[in-house]
Amino acid sequence: MGKQFVSMSHQHIEFIEQQQLFFVATAAAQGKVNVSPKGMDSFRVLNSQQVLWLNLTGSGNETAAHVQQLPRMTVMFCAFQGKPLILRLYGQATAIHRADEAWQDYISMFPAQAGARQIFLLEIEMVQGSCGLSVPFFDFVGPRDELSSWAEKQGERGIEQYWAKKNQRSLDGVATHIVDLSKPAT
């Protein structure tokens, strides 16, 4: 049976800082549920009740669409090495876009990354730890660099064009607000 907490403990934060992979789950009131694996150096703990993660350009933009309709989000970590543990962070998320004033407050916390499209701030309402006894062992070999290489080759203008073409709407047709289409891409 899982144990529930109102905030992250020091042990939870240490566990998170050791992880190379996390999963993000969101859903609007209607439509598809989205679960996305995330990696790279894209997660930050601000304090025991707030975390940030940097969302990079991908083939879809479901999380942004969902959060703007219904801000609930679950972030999950699981131990692939050492003592078994599944750690879930439940809360309310805010999508911070590049044009938002708060973007400048947070982007410097991450390494420069071509294709950075949103930062999500999660206000944690509950933390749950569970056993993870059936999660298999895996060894971390290293990060993939294909996404970074692709984004760098596109350049900023190419990334904005990709967002306008591929990231404006969710699978259910909900606007993501990734770019203002009334302005030409720069």
Salt bridges, closest charged atoms under 4 A:
GLU14 OE2 - HIS10 NE2 2.76
ASP41 OD1 - ARG44 NH1 2.73
ASP100 OD2 - HIS97 ND1 3.76
GLU156 OE2 - ARG98 NH2 3.16
ASP172 OD1 - LYS32 NZ 2.86
